[in-house]
């Protein structure tokens, strides 16, 4: 049940990101991962959004945006069948 709730929250997060960017954001990227990525790219939105999100999630997780970005890069949210496999 906990995993299902988390999946729903992540899906809502990804939808909100696409809506906030008027369809320009990746439909598989969370707001937190995007904030970290944009900050790394030197974009003002990332410099503002990343610290705000990290502060909101601080009671639950340290460096939330960085961890979200790393999770996206590793594809750890993907089902096993979608992850690249090394033969």
N, C-alpha and C positions, 0 to 999 in steps of 0.2 A: 504494500500500500504506500509506503514512504517513497519508493522508487517511482511509482505512478504519479504521485503528487509532484515530485521533482521534475519529471518529464513534462507535465502540464505547465509548470511554472517556466521552464526553459522555453517551451514552445510559445508561450505568451511573450516572454522576453524577446525572442527572435522576431515575432510579429511586430512588436512595438518598435524594434530597431528599423525594420523595413518601412513602417508607417512614418516614423520620425524623419527618415531620410527621403520621404516621398518616393519610395521604390528604388532608391539608388544604393541602399545597403544590401549586403549579402544576406539572403534569406536563412542562412545557416549560422550566422554570427550573432552572438549575444551583445547586448549593449556594453557589458563590462569588458569583453574581449576587444570590441571596437574602440572603446575609450583608451585602453592600453596601447593598441596598435596606432591610433591617431596621435597619442602623446609621443610615441617613439618616432613618428613621422614629423614631429615638430608642429603639429596642428594645434591651434588655440583651443578648439573644442575638446581635444584630448587632455590638454593641460588643465582645463577647468573640470571636465567630467570625471576623469580618473580619480583625483583626490576625493571628490564628493562621493563617488560610489564606494571607494575603499573605506571612507569614514562610516558610511551607512552599514557596510557589511563587517566592520571591524569587530563587533561582538561575536560574530560567527566564524570569521576567517581573516587571517592576516594576509595582506597583498592579494585581495580577491581578484582584482582586474588582471594582474600578472598571471595568476593561476588559471583564470578563465582563458586568457590568450594562449597559454601553454597547452591547456587542454584542447583548444581548437586546433592548434598546430599539430598536436600528436594524434588528433582524431579519436581521442579517448571516449568521446560521447557517441561514437558510431557503433552500431551493432557489429559483432564479430565478422559477419559475412561481408561487410563493407570496408574493413580495414585492410590496408595493403599487407600482403603476406610475403615473407621471404622464403623461397623454396629451399 
